[in-house]
Amino acid sequence: MLDNSQPLTPQPPDGPESPLTALDAEIAAAGGPWEPPDPDAVGYTMFDSPSSEDNSVTVLLPRERIEDTPSQALVRIRSKDGRSYLGAVVAGPFAEPDALRADSPLLVTMVTRGGIFTPRYHGRVQVALLGEEQDGALVPPRLRPLPNSPVRVLDAAETAAVLGVEGDLRLGVLVGQEAVTVAIPSTRKDVLPRHTAILGTTGGGKSTTVARLVQQAQQAGYAVILLDVEGEYTFLHEPVADPRLCAALAARQLTPAGVPQVTLYHLAGRETANPAHPNRLPFALQFGRISPYTVMELLELSDPQGERFLQAYEIAKALLRELGIFPEPGDPEAERLALELDEFQRGYPRLQLAFLLDVVRACRDAADKRLDDFAPRAAELQSSAALERLRRHVQVLKPSHPISWRVVLSRLQRLAQLKVFSADKSLAMRYRQLLEPGRVSVIDLSDTDSPAVNNIVIADVLYGVQEAQEKAYAAYEKAQRALARRAVDAGATASKPPCRVLIVIEEAHEFLSAERIAKMPFLFQQVARIARRGRKRWLGLVFVTQLPQHLPRQLFGLVNSYVLHKITDPQVVSELRHTISGIDPALWQRLPGLAPGQAIVAFPHLTRPLLVAVDPAPARLRLVD
């Protein structure tokens, strides 16, 4: 009779030297019993070598799965120890022969002699570990995936979720995975308001990226202000007509379209790159808006000359008050502004350059001992009473060193010859109008031929926009406090917050070059102050340049997002690598060879920097060499 209490399978005899026990131990040490291949795996992790690096593993692929792992593909590695890792393909895929070295004499001979025999081969990719998956979260990996662990490629939806590419401002598609769209979220305060730099050589695609960003931001309700030094964006209101660009748009399922609500501004008395623009407005700067310290730096005055300039400026302010020009009698708001005025940010209201020139002339004549011969030219000083007040202030000052006063006068006269300032209030820029949702304001500076003029305009626009935005936020917050006090009123409705703003500065190296900052530290301090305050007030700056090596390192401290187009200079690339963190070495190596329109994109909302094919601009650009 069969004894059911005994096992049917043969049992190894007792003792440490049992052959089956030793075999089980060897199987366990080798990684466990044989398992069938994972049908969804594109490859398996390789053993480490002396050249292996932390957070990077080598994956081997069968020949037929090489095309399934393009550059930047995201993969999931199921380690043999039960851990799960996410990684990105940062190098490859490469094709390697199975049994021979790729540089073996046999293979070299076959290739160079055109032989028909091709050995069996496999693929290899290098995967950078993004993290270990634990309870639905991605955490820094403590260990490495074990060898021979299956590797699966994430689909487009999973890739988009892991990379964090979601947003309403479409930028382009992921190179190698065109099904993944890369976008920028317009409603996150830690993205565009933290400021952006678009860098690259001529022809790399910066203008297309700017035009695309402007078009998308306009659709999202931003107020966009574009400081156009070359006149490239003066045709944005027209759809693109170039057949090649139209075909490129069609390939992305996009259609040509002009940007609506575009206003073209140009300095009064200067030409514009598009005189036929349907909504063109001339403007002039108000000298009283420019900080006296900014004027001193623009005029490149020495310390003694700057001291004399400030002395004349104080006399001009006293005269404006005594003559009732500013503040006007009985105007408490103007009195408050005059008392609280921060001259490190702006100038004295209603002060005209011609008025200040008269004050400096009077000081020069007094230093020359011929003040009695002085004759004013400004209309406000034509009366005998006004002239007497001016002479009295100058006599109290007792100016000396006439040569120094002549230098200050000549520099101010040179500034007046630029003809960018006007007392005509109808030509004053209405900065509050620039901050309307969906409005695009292109400020054309292509006819100035003067970096000094451009810098004056840019400095004034930056301060004017910031001041208008600050006032709008102050009014909004006041309304919110009032609403909270009467919240019991059923009819009370909340007011809308101020508009989000994007300011694009083209040819930023001319405005904020390292050499210029060394001579004009106050100008950079003003820009830095605007940048810091702008982060809280939905005011984002975009710096665009083809010469990033001329930008000061301090500027990169203000920038949180980067779009890097083709840069061929190895020294520039090296400097950027030391300045911009988080970009993989493999991406840096590809930077000099990027095709037009491709860019390395690094934004705070992205899990990692990406290589992106930027969408063609649907609007027309006036491309300038």
Buried (B, 14 or more C-beta within 10 A) or exposed (E): EEEEEEEEEEEEEEEEEEEEBEEEEEEEEEBEEEEEEBEEBBBBBBEEEEEEEEBBBBBBBBEEBBEBBBBBBBBBBBBBEEBEBBBBBBBBBBEBBEEBEEEEEEBEEBEEEEEEEEEEBBBBBBBBBBBBBEEEEBEEBEEBBBBBBBBBBBEBEBBBEBBBBEBBBBBBBBBBBBEBBBBBBBEBBEBBBBBBBBBBBEEBBBBBBBBBBBBBBBBBBBBBBBBBBBBBBBBBBBBBEBEEBBEBBEEBEBEBBBBBBBBBBBBBEBEBBBEEBEEBBBBBBBBBBBBBBBBBBBBEBEEEBBEBBBBBBBBBBBBBBBBEBBBEEEEEEBBEBBEEBEBEBBBBBBBBBBBBBBBBBBBBBBBBEEBEEBEBEBEBBEEEEBBEBBBEBBEEBEBEEBEBBBBBBEBBEEBBEBEBBBBEEEBBBEBBEBBEBBBBBBBBBBBBEEBBBBBBBBBBBBBBBBBBBBBBBEEBEEBEEEBEEEEEEEEEEEEEBBBBBBBBBBBBBBBBBBEBBEEBEBBBBBBBBBBEBBBEBBBBBBBBBBBBBBBBEBBBEBBBBBBBBBBEBEEBBEBBEEBBEEBBEBBBEBBBEBEEBBBBBBBEBBBBBBBBBBBBBBBBBBEEE
